[in-house]
Amino acid sequence: AEVAKEKPELWRAFQSLGEATGDAGPLSEREQRLVNLALAIGADSEGATHSHARRGAAEGLSPEELDHVGFLAITTLGWPQAIRGLSWIRDVTKG
């Protein structure tokens, strides 16, 4: 987050965009967290998967609910990528 410190106006704009995307539709915060977790796995992003799993757990999502996102990824993304995503979820939940 060096850039966030160097350019706080960019970070604020990015944060505002995140808030606006959350407000752009009818999904609940819980549903948004699960979708964002799935997108992170689909993007093959370990950091984002960890972040959304950690935030989901802090918001009350159970390890089983978070794991279910990884299981659902199997038929869309394939076994290796889905299991990689599941392992990143479990880095957080089983840590």
N, C-alpha and C positions, 0 to 999 in steps of 0.2 A: 504494500500500500504506500510505497514511496511516492508514486504519482499522485495519490489522493492527498498527500501532505504538500507536495509541490504545487499542485493545481486544485485547490479545494473547490473552486467554482465548477470544475469538470465533475468532481465527485458529487457535489450537490445536484447538478443537472442529471447525472446518472441515477441518483437516489430518487429524484422526482419522477423520472421516467418509470422506474420500478413501481412507484406508488400509482402512477397513472395507468399502467398496464393492469394492475390489480383491480383498479376501480372501473376498468373498461367493460366489464361483463358481470354476469350473475353468479359466477363460481364463488363458493365460500373460501375463506382463507385456507381451510383444511384441504379442500379440493385443489386449490391453487398450489399448495405445497406438494401434494402427490403428483400433480402434472409436472411441476418444475423438477421434481426428483426424476421422473421418467425421462424428461427432456435431457437432463444431465447425463443419465445413463446412455441415452441415444447419441449424445454428442461425444461419448467416450471420454468424459471429463471427470477425472478422479476428484479434483478439488471441488467442483460444483456438486458432485454426488455427495461427498463428505459434508459440505455445507448444508445442503438441503436435508440430508438425513439427520444431521445434528439439530438443525432448526425444527424439523418435524418432531423429533423426540422431545425437544424442549417445549413444543406446543401441545404435547400430549398424545402424539401418534405412537402406537405400540410398535415394538420390534416386528411383530407379525404383520402389521399393516405395511410397514416399510419394506419388509422382505417380499410381500405380495407384489409390489411394484417390480422388483427384480424378477420374480417368477413370470409376470405378465410380459416382460420383455423377451422371453425366450422365443416365442413364435414370430415376433416381429423383427428382432435384431439378430437372432441366432444364439445358440448355446454359449459360445465363448464370450461374446460381449455381454450377454445377460448375466452370466455367472461372474464375470469380472465386476459388473455393476453391483451384484449382490454381495460380493466380497467387500466392496467399498462401503456399502451400507453397514455390513457387519463389523467393519473397522470401528464404526461409531457405536453400534448397539451392543456389541460383544466385547468392545475394547478393553 
